[in-house]
Amino acid sequence: MFGLTALELARIQFGFTVSFHIIFPAITIGLASYLVVLEGLWLWKQDATYRDLYRFWSTVFAVNFAMGVVSGLVMAYQFGTNWSYFSRFAGSVTGPLLAYEVLTAFFLEAGFLGVMLFGWNKVGPGLHFFATAMVAAGTLISATWILASNSWMQTPQGFEIIDGRVVPVDWLKVIFNPSFPYRLVHMTVAAYLATALFVGASGAWHILRGRATPATRTMLSMAMWMILVVAPLQVAIGDAHGLNTLEHQPAKIAALEGHWDNTPGESVPLILFGWPDMAAETTRYAVAIPELGSLILTHRLAGRIPGLKDFAPEDRPNSTIVFWTFRVMVGLGFLMVLLGVWGLWLRWRGGLYSSRLFLRFATLMGPSGLIAILAGWLTTEIGRQPWVVYGVMRTRDAVSNHSALALSATLGVFIVMYIAVFGTGISYMLKLIARGPDHHGGDETPEAAGKGQSARAARPLSAAPDSVDPAPGFTGPGE
């Protein structure tokens, strides 16, 4: 296919399937914790608005969770089919970590998910809230094990190589490898931020349509508070993560900065824009700010970092790609900070729900968190190349012995099936969001709600109408 090798096709196939999969767990992590907050506020304040929002977003959560499970199954199979040599080499580390994720997180989520979605009228409010909290805890535990496995591939420790295979000798070092804390916090906060943007966009979209109900106003307000706090925090976490990456993966930092040479006595400029040319070993059309790169990357004006020329050509990541994926992530991050600050200013001026320019901006920012997660993942994974286990096993040695024709055929099947299956699922989720939260009225107490009403969350696949009238000039929450 297009002159690509079997290795390149295997990488594209894995990247394609992971790109679809990663957005669903991110939303699952964020929505699960959001549902805990909503149900907690309802139990505390007995305000029907929080109950209505819980029922609305739990329906979206159910559909998203199902798609996450389906897409995750494909990922597990690919390790054995396309990357069998990697599984043989490092399976003694990655296998147990993924098994721990199933035994702890997945069973916890599965055990309480039924109570959370279908037990609204069958258990007491306290037990239902406990079930919601356990599902949220399960999503965080799942992220912990998955990121422990992936972080070990980035900064491997606690192992020996015996008879050509990795043998773990210190599980604490395997799990708590140098990049693990930074990557876990960075990804978890990214999930919360992406969900807040998603929820905020939904609220803003409904208000623009003239549906400024207590529920939609509360959605927007809660999301803006979350973005205001979490977006600047994510910038600080990203800076700490960058310092850790510079220590353990300097070639990745050089690649994403488009930095090639170390000139004696000169600090590192920050290249804002340019085009890294891997063949010519230079960054063309560079627009740079002197010394700022040193300040950001090392926190010292005279700080130095290795250039790409300090590494052998076969050990260099593709700077042309990661240079731009990194800038997409960072650029969107600063737009998120702007959104949060703008929302605070409008809240102070009393115009949070009436500024149409702000509401349109909030709506447009809806998918930005997920786009930033994808851009960050591409930066991390492509920046690790040419290693599948950094400094230990090269990617070319990890791929199975499949022909380019076989991989081309399966990649084509994946593309068609994913667009059909997950395109339908995403479309259905957007239809649910376009409908908006129902208002059941009254000052119903948690005890009374647990006895009488039928919760829409109990029937997630019948919650959306066949058609939704679009707002003028809008096609959905992510427009």
C-alpha positions as CSV (number, residue, x, y, z in Angstrom):
1,M,0.0,0.0,0.0
2,F,1.5,3.3,-1.2
3,G,5.0,1.7,-1.2
4,L,5.0,1.3,2.6
5,T,6.9,-1.5,4.3
6,A,5.3,-4.1,6.6
7,L,6.8,-2.3,9.6
8,E,5.4,1.0,8.6
9,L,1.9,-0.5,7.9
10,A,2.0,-2.3,11.3
11,R,2.8,1.0,13.0
12,I,0.1,2.8,11.1
13,Q,-2.5,0.1,12.0
14,F,-1.6,0.2,15.6
15,G,-1.6,4.0,15.7
16,F,-5.0,4.1,13.9
17,T,-6.7,1.7,16.3
18,V,-5.1,3.4,19.4
19,S,-6.2,6.8,18.2
20,F,-9.8,5.6,18.2
21,H,-9.5,3.8,21.5
22,I,-7.8,6.6,23.5
23,I,-10.6,9.1,23.3
24,F,-13.1,6.7,24.9
25,P,-11.2,6.0,28.1
26,A,-10.4,9.7,28.4
27,I,-14.1,10.6,28.4
28,T,-14.9,7.6,30.6
29,I,-12.4,8.8,33.3
30,G,-13.6,12.4,33.2
31,L,-17.4,11.6,33.0
32,A,-17.2,9.0,35.8
33,S,-15.7,11.5,38.3
34,Y,-18.1,14.2,37.0
35,L,-21.0,11.8,37.8
36,V,-19.7,11.3,41.3
37,V,-19.7,15.1,41.8
38,L,-23.2,15.5,40.4
39,E,-24.7,12.7,42.5
40,G,-22.9,14.0,45.6
41,L,-24.2,17.5,45.1
42,W,-27.7,16.1,44.6
43,L,-27.5,14.1,47.8
44,W,-26.2,17.1,49.7
45,K,-28.3,19.9,48.3
46,Q,-31.3,17.9,47.1
47,D,-31.4,20.1,44.0
48,A,-33.2,18.4,41.1
49,T,-30.8,20.1,38.6
50,Y,-27.9,17.8,39.7
51,R,-30.2,14.7,39.4
52,D,-31.2,15.6,35.9
53,L,-27.6,16.2,34.9
54,Y,-26.6,12.9,36.4
55,R,-29.2,11.0,34.4
56,F,-28.3,12.9,31.2
57,W,-24.5,12.3,31.4
58,S,-24.8,8.7,32.7
59,T,-26.6,7.9,29.5
60,V,-23.7,9.4,27.5
61,F,-21.3,7.6,29.8
62,A,-22.9,4.2,29.1
63,V,-22.6,4.5,25.3
64,N,-19.0,5.8,25.6
65,F,-18.0,3.0,28.0
66,A,-19.3,0.4,25.6
67,M,-17.3,1.8,22.7
68,G,-14.2,1.9,24.9
69,V,-14.5,-1.7,25.8
70,V,-15.0,-2.8,22.2
71,S,-12.1,-0.7,20.9
72,G,-9.8,-2.0,23.7
73,L,-10.3,-5.6,22.8
74,V,-8.8,-4.9,19.4
75,M,-5.7,-3.4,21.0
76,A,-5.1,-6.6,23.1
77,Y,-5.2,-8.8,20.0
78,Q,-2.7,-6.7,18.1
79,F,0.1,-7.4,20.6
80,G,-0.1,-11.1,19.7
81,T,-0.8,-10.7,16.0
82,N,1.3,-7.8,14.7
83,W,3.8,-7.4,17.5
84,S,4.5,-11.0,18.5
85,Y,8.3,-10.5,19.0
86,F,7.6,-7.7,21.4
87,S,5.2,-9.9,23.3
88,R,7.8,-12.7,23.5
89,F,10.5,-10.3,24.6
90,A,8.7,-8.1,27.1
91,G,5.5,-10.0,27.8
92,S,6.7,-10.9,31.3
93,V,6.4,-7.3,32.2
94,T,3.6,-5.9,30.1
95,G,1.5,-9.1,30.4
96,P,1.1,-9.0,34.3
97,L,0.5,-5.2,34.3
98,L,-2.3,-5.6,31.8
99,A,-3.7,-8.6,33.8
100,Y,-3.6,-6.5,37.0
101,E,-5.7,-3.9,35.2
102,V,-8.3,-6.5,34.3
103,L,-8.3,-8.1,37.8
104,T,-8.6,-4.8,39.7
105,A,-10.1,-2.0,37.6
106,F,-12.2,-3.8,35.0
107,F,-13.8,-6.2,37.5
108,L,-14.5,-3.2,39.8
109,E,-16.1,-1.2,37.0
110,A,-18.1,-4.1,35.7
111,G,-19.3,-5.1,39.2
112,F,-20.7,-1.7,40.0
113,L,-21.6,-0.4,36.5
114,G,-24.9,-2.3,36.5
115,V,-25.9,-0.8,39.8
116,M,-24.9,2.6,38.6
117,L,-26.9,2.5,35.3
118,F,-29.8,0.2,36.1
119,G,-30.2,0.3,39.9
120,W,-31.5,3.9,40.3
121,N,-34.9,2.6,41.4
122,K,-33.7,-0.6,43.0
123,V,-31.2,0.4,45.6
124,G,-31.0,3.2,48.1
125,P,-29.4,6.6,47.3
126,G,-26.3,5.8,49.5
127,L,-25.6,2.5,47.8
128,H,-26.1,4.0,44.4
129,F,-23.7,6.8,45.1
130,F,-21.2,4.2,46.4
131,A,-21.6,2.3,43.1
132,T,-20.9,5.5,41.1
133,A,-17.8,6.2,43.2
134,M,-16.5,2.7,42.6
135,V,-16.9,3.0,38.9
136,A,-15.0,6.2,38.9
137,A,-12.3,4.6,41.1
138,G,-12.1,1.8,38.6
139,T,-11.4,4.1,35.7
140,L,-8.5,5.7,37.6
141,I,-7.1,2.3,38.6
142,S,-7.3,1.2,35.0
143,A,-5.4,4.3,33.9
144,T,-2.8,3.6,36.5
145,W,-1.9,0.1,35.3
146,I,-2.1,1.0,31.6
147,L,0.2,4.0,32.1
148,A,2.6,1.9,34.3
149,S,3.0,-0.5,31.3
150,N,3.4,2.3,28.8
151,S,5.7,4.3,31.0
152,W,8.0,1.3,31.5
153,M,8.3,1.1,27.7
154,Q,9.4,4.8,27.8
155,T,11.8,4.6,30.8
156,P,12.4,0.9,31.5
157,Q,13.8,-0.1,34.9
158,G,13.7,-3.1,37.3
159,F,14.5,-5.8,34.9
160,E,17.2,-8.0,33.4
161,I,17.5,-9.7,30.0
162,I,18.0,-13.4,30.3
163,D,18.1,-15.7,27.3
164,G,16.8,-12.9,25.1
165,R,13.8,-12.1,27.2
166,V,13.0,-9.4,29.8
167,V,12.8,-10.8,33.3
168,P,11.4,-8.5,36.0
169,V,13.6,-8.4,39.1
170,D,12.0,-5.4,41.0
171,W,8.3,-4.8,40.4
172,L,8.3,-1.6,42.4
173,K,10.9,-0.2,39.9
174,V,9.0,-1.6,37.0
175,I,5.8,0.1,38.0
176,F,7.2,3.3,39.5
177,N,9.6,3.9,36.7
178,P,11.0,7.4,36.3
179,S,8.3,8.7,33.9
180,F,5.3,7.0,35.5
181,P,4.2,9.6,38.0
182,Y,4.4,12.5,35.5
183,R,2.6,10.5,32.8
184,L,-0.1,9.3,35.1
185,V,-0.9,12.8,36.5
186,H,-0.6,14.4,33.0
187,M,-3.0,11.9,31.4
188,T,-5.5,12.0,34.2
189,V,-5.7,15.7,34.3
190,A,-5.9,15.7,30.5
191,A,-9.0,13.4,30.7
192,Y,-10.6,15.8,33.3
193,L,-9.8,18.8,31.1
194,A,-11.1,17.2,27.9
195,T,-14.4,16.2,29.7
196,A,-14.8,19.7,31.1
197,L,-14.4,21.1,27.6
198,F,-16.9,18.5,26.2
199,V,-19.5,19.3,28.9
200,G,-18.9,23.1,28.7
201,A,-19.4,22.9,24.9
202,S,-22.7,21.1,25.3
203,G,-24.0,23.6,27.8
204,A,-22.9,26.5,25.6
205,W,-24.5,25.0,22.5
206,H,-27.8,24.5,24.2
207,I,-27.8,28.1,25.6
208,L,-27.1,29.4,22.1
209,R,-30.2,27.5,20.9
210,G,-32.2,29.3,23.5
211,R,-32.3,26.5,26.1
212,A,-30.8,28.4,29.0
213,T,-32.3,26.0,31.6
214,P,-30.9,25.6,35.1
215,A,-29.3,22.3,33.9
216,T,-27.5,23.8,30.9
217,R,-26.4,26.8,32.8
218,T,-25.1,24.6,35.6
219,M,-23.2,22.5,33.0
220,L,-21.5,25.5,31.6
221,S,-20.7,27.0,35.0
222,M,-19.2,23.8,36.4
223,A,-17.2,23.2,33.3
224,M,-15.7,26.8,33.3
225,W,-14.7,26.5,36.9
226,M,-13.0,23.2,36.1
227,I,-11.2,24.6,33.1
228,L,-10.1,27.7,35.0
229,V,-8.4,25.5,37.6
230,V,-7.2,22.6,35.6
231,A,-5.9,24.2,32.4
232,P,-3.1,26.2,34.1
233,L,-2.4,23.2,36.3
234,Q,-1.9,21.1,33.2
235,V,0.6,23.6,31.9
236,A,2.7,23.3,35.1
237,I,2.4,19.4,35.0
238,G,3.5,19.5,31.4
239,D,6.6,21.5,32.3
240,A,7.6,19.0,35.0
241,H,7.0,16.2,32.6
242,G,9.2,17.9,30.0
243,L,12.1,18.2,32.5
244,N,11.7,14.5,33.2
245,T,11.7,13.7,29.5
246,L,14.8,15.8,29.0
247,E,16.6,13.7,31.6
248,H,15.6,10.3,30.3
249,Q,14.8,10.8,26.6
250,P,16.8,13.8,25.4
251,A,16.5,12.8,21.8
252,K,12.7,13.2,22.0
253,I,13.1,16.8,23.4
254,A,15.5,17.7,20.7
255,A,13.1,16.4,18.0
256,L,10.0,18.1,19.3
257,E,12.0,21.4,19.6
258,G,13.6,21.0,16.1
259,H,17.0,21.5,17.7
260,W,19.9,20.2,15.8
261,D,23.2,21.9,16.9
262,N,24.8,22.9,20.1
263,T,26.9,26.0,19.4
264,P,29.5,26.6,22.2
265,G,28.6,29.6,24.4
266,E,25.1,30.0,22.9
267,S,21.8,29.2,24.7
268,V,19.0,27.4,23.0
269,P,16.3,29.5,21.2
270,L,12.7,28.6,21.2
271,I,11.6,27.8,17.7
272,L,7.9,28.8,17.4
273,F,7.4,27.6,13.8
274,G,9.5,25.9,11.2
275,W,9.9,22.8,9.2
276,P,12.4,20.2,10.5
277,D,14.1,18.6,7.5
278,M,15.4,15.2,8.6
279,A,17.5,14.7,5.4
280,A,19.2,18.1,5.5
281,E,19.5,18.0,9.3
282,T,18.1,21.5,9.8
283,T,14.9,23.3,10.6
284,R,13.9,25.4,7.6
285,Y,12.0,28.7,7.9
286,A,12.5,28.8,11.6
287,V,10.9,31.6,13.6
288,A,12.7,31.6,16.9
289,I,13.0,33.6,20.1
290,P,16.6,33.7,21.4
291,E,17.4,32.1,24.8
292,L,13.7,31.3,25.5
293,G,14.2,27.6,24.7
294,S,16.9,27.3,27.4
295,L,14.7,29.1,29.9
296,I,11.6,26.8,29.2
297,L,13.5,23.5,28.8
298,T,16.1,23.8,31.6
299,H,14.8,26.8,33.7
300,R,18.1,28.5,33.1
301,L,18.9,31.2,30.6
302,A,22.3,29.6,29.7
303,G,20.9,26.0,29.8
304,R,21.9,23.6,27.1
305,I,20.2,20.6,25.7
306,P,21.5,17.9,23.3
307,G,20.9,18.5,19.6
308,L,19.7,15.9,17.2
309,K,23.1,15.7,15.6
310,D,24.4,14.4,18.9
311,F,22.6,11.2,18.2
312,A,23.2,8.7,15.4
313,P,20.8,9.1,12.5
314,E,19.2,5.7,13.2
315,D,18.5,6.8,16.8
316,R,16.7,10.0,16.0
317,P,12.9,10.4,16.2
318,N,11.0,11.9,13.3
319,S,11.3,15.6,14.2
320,T,9.1,16.7,11.2
321,I,6.1,15.0,12.9
322,V,6.6,15.5,16.6
323,F,7.6,19.1,16.1
324,W,4.1,19.9,14.9
325,T,2.1,17.5,17.1
326,F,3.7,19.0,20.1
327,R,2.8,22.5,19.0
328,V,-0.8,21.5,18.4
329,M,-1.0,20.2,21.9
330,V,0.6,23.2,23.5
331,G,-1.3,25.7,21.3
332,L,-4.6,24.1,22.3
333,G,-3.5,24.1,25.9
334,F,-3.1,27.9,25.9
335,L,-6.4,28.4,24.2
336,M,-7.9,26.4,27.1
337,V,-6.3,28.7,29.6
338,L,-7.7,31.6,27.7
339,L,-11.2,30.1,27.8
340,G,-11.0,29.6,31.5
341,V,-9.8,33.2,32.2
342,W,-12.4,34.6,29.8
343,G,-15.1,32.7,31.5
344,L,-14.0,34.0,34.9
345,W,-14.1,37.6,33.6
346,L,-17.5,37.2,32.1
347,R,-18.8,35.6,35.4
348,W,-17.5,38.6,37.3
349,R,-19.2,40.9,34.8
350,G,-22.5,38.9,34.8
351,G,-22.2,37.8,31.2
352,L,-21.2,34.2,31.3
353,Y,-24.5,33.0,29.8
354,S,-25.2,35.9,27.5
355,S,-22.0,36.6,25.6
356,R,-22.6,34.9,22.3
357,L,-19.0,35.3,21.2
358,F,-17.8,33.4,24.3
359,L,-20.5,30.7,24.0
360,R,-19.4,30.1,20.4
361,F,-15.8,29.9,21.4
362,A,-16.7,27.5,24.2
363,T,-18.6,25.4,21.7
364,L,-15.7,25.3,19.2
365,M,-13.4,24.3,22.0
366,G,-15.5,21.2,22.8
367,P,-13.3,18.7,20.9
368,S,-10.0,20.5,21.7
369,G,-9.2,18.4,24.7
370,L,-9.5,15.2,22.8
371,I,-7.5,16.6,19.9
372,A,-4.8,17.7,22.4
373,I,-4.7,14.2,23.9
374,L,-4.2,12.6,20.5
375,A,-1.5,15.1,19.6
376,G,0.2,14.5,22.9
377,W,0.0,10.7,22.4
378,L,1.5,11.0,18.9
379,T,4.3,13.2,20.3
380,T,5.1,10.7,23.1
381,E,5.0,7.5,21.0
382,I,6.6,8.8,17.8
383,G,9.2,10.6,19.9
384,R,10.2,7.3,21.4
385,Q,11.1,5.9,18.1
386,P,13.1,4.0,16.8
387,W,12.6,2.1,20.1
388,V,9.6,0.1,21.3
389,V,11.3,-0.3,24.7
390,Y,13.5,2.8,24.9
391,G,17.1,1.9,24.6
392,V,16.4,-1.8,24.9
393,M,14.4,-3.1,21.9
394,R,14.0,-1.4,18.5
395,T,10.6,-1.3,16.9
396,R,11.9,-3.1,13.8
397,D,12.7,-6.1,16.0
398,A,9.3,-6.2,17.6
399,V,7.0,-6.6,14.5
400,S,5.7,-10.0,13.4
401,N,6.6,-11.6,10.1
402,H,3.6,-10.4,8.1
403,S,3.7,-9.4,4.5
404,A,2.9,-5.8,3.4
405,L,0.0,-7.1,1.5
406,A,-1.6,-8.8,4.5
407,L,-1.1,-5.7,6.6
408,S,-2.5,-3.5,3.9
409,A,-5.6,-5.7,3.6
410,T,-6.2,-5.7,7.4
411,L,-5.6,-2.0,7.7
412,G,-8.2,-1.4,5.0
413,V,-10.7,-3.6,6.9
414,F,-10.0,-1.7,10.1
415,I,-10.5,1.7,8.5
416,V,-13.9,0.7,7.0
417,M,-15.2,-1.1,10.1
418,Y,-14.0,1.5,12.6
419,I,-15.6,4.3,10.6
420,A,-18.9,2.3,10.4
421,V,-19.0,1.1,14.0
422,F,-17.5,3.9,15.9
423,G,-18.8,6.6,13.5
424,T,-22.3,5.3,14.3
425,G,-21.5,5.3,18.1
426,I,-20.1,8.8,18.1
427,S,-23.0,10.0,16.0
428,Y,-25.4,8.5,18.5
429,M,-23.6,10.1,21.5
430,L,-23.8,13.5,19.8
431,K,-27.5,12.9,19.2
432,L,-27.9,12.3,22.9
433,I,-26.1,15.4,23.8
434,A,-28.1,17.4,21.2
435,R,-31.3,16.3,23.0
436,G,-30.1,17.7,26.3
437,P,-31.0,16.9,29.9
438,D,-34.7,16.3,30.7
439,H,-36.1,18.1,33.7
440,H,-38.3,16.0,35.9
441,G,-39.3,18.9,38.1
442,G,-40.1,19.2,41.8
443,D,-37.9,19.2,44.9
444,E,-37.7,15.5,45.0
445,T,-35.6,14.0,47.7
446,P,-33.1,11.2,47.0
447,E,-35.2,8.8,49.0
448,A,-38.3,9.6,46.9
449,A,-36.4,9.5,43.6
450,G,-35.2,6.0,44.5
451,K,-38.7,4.7,44.6
452,G,-40.8,6.2,41.9
453,Q,-39.3,7.5,38.7
454,S,-37.9,5.6,35.8
455,A,-34.4,6.9,35.1
456,R,-33.4,7.4,31.4
457,A,-30.0,6.0,32.3
458,A,-31.6,2.5,32.6
459,R,-32.2,2.5,28.8
460,P,-29.1,4.1,27.3
461,L,-29.8,2.8,23.7
462,S,-33.3,4.2,23.6
463,A,-32.7,7.6,25.0
464,A,-32.2,9.7,21.9
465,P,-34.9,10.5,19.3
466,D,-34.6,9.5,15.7
467,S,-33.9,13.1,14.7
468,V,-32.9,16.3,16.4
469,D,-33.6,19.7,14.9
470,P,-30.3,21.4,14.5
471,A,-29.7,24.9,15.6
472,P,-29.2,27.5,12.9
473,G,-25.5,27.5,12.0
474,F,-24.6,24.5,14.2
475,T,-24.2,20.8,13.5
476,G,-23.4,19.6,17.0
477,P,-21.6,20.3,20.3
478,G,-18.2,20.0,18.6
479,E,-18.8,22.5,15.8
